[in-house]
Amino acid sequence: MVRPAGDDAATLAAKRPRRRFAAGDEFKDTATPASLHLLLTGSATLLAETPFGPHPVARLAAPALLDLRVAFGGSPGVARVAPEPGSEGAWLPADEARTLLFDPGATGGAFRRLALASLTAALREANAALGLFFEGMAAPPPHSRAATGTIEDGPVDPDRASDLFESAGLDPALLPSLGLVARTVLPGAALLTVGDRGEEAFLLAEGRLRVSLDIAGAGEEALAILRRGDIAGEMALVDDAPRSADIYAHGGPAVVYVLTRAVFQELLASGAPEGAPLLGGIALVLARRLEEAIKKAAGFRILAGPI
């Protein structure tokens, strides 16, 4: 069983300086962040930077690590965070966050759990906001997708899997304990669909995957194109919520390695050192997707024009 987020936040906040936020407090992302904030009480709003001013993208409730993107190598000048007056936070140096992401110890495990939970919550809210951005506008003709594709399961090629793990910075010795199964997704087949319960995550071994969302009044929008070494479907294993996007093979067949909920949850809850590279890598993927969602929200806001 995964530890409560409040316990992990308490572990990270121990002996750190704290601050109670006042009205008007905002934190813009910069190219060299000295620190980020661990929100301990209250809430904060994540806002995309646009020519028309900041645009709200997601509301983050405590406990949460606020906007990890730049600390994890993302672009500056994309967003800002506005804490709710009266909320309380602790300072966490950005360089320490980067170290904790792959730290094999107990504090590293607490950081990864909270980072994954924070990024997943922010990304779900951002995607939900994108889906409703043009609600009320006349919708285009429904998007038609081929329904002829199939999904086939088979054994994992040990040599290919070992090569994939090494290229992704993972220890191939971890492979047997993961119990991976290879799944081939042919064009036209959905690897996962919105609303489904998530029981698996997927490591892309070959080909490409398209992460899509149906936008009210606009039709299908590609949120991301995933390539070899990317992870898909992990958010539902972090927060147990239904799938929030569709994923299809893109431009040809794709091969993924399937990671079950039971294995993922064990790695997450135990804080086992061997799971640190995999979970840390997933956090980096989520941070990148959150940045893409923020930029897309900013683009939608520009299309909408002055209000």
Protein Blocks (a to p, Z undefined) as FASTA:
>chain_A
ZZdfklmmmmmmgopacddddehiacdddfbdfbdcddfbhcdddddddfkbpadfbdcd
ddddehjllmnopaehkbccdddehiacddddfklmmmmmmocbfklmmmmmmmmmmmmm
mmmmmmmmmmmmmgoiacdddddddfkbccddddddfklmmmmmmmnopafklmmmnopa
cddddehiafbdehiacfbdcddfbdcdddddddehkapadfbdcdehiaehklmmmnop
acfbdcddehiacddddddfklmmmmmmnopaklmmmmmmmmmmmmmmmmmmmmmmmmmm
mmnopZZ
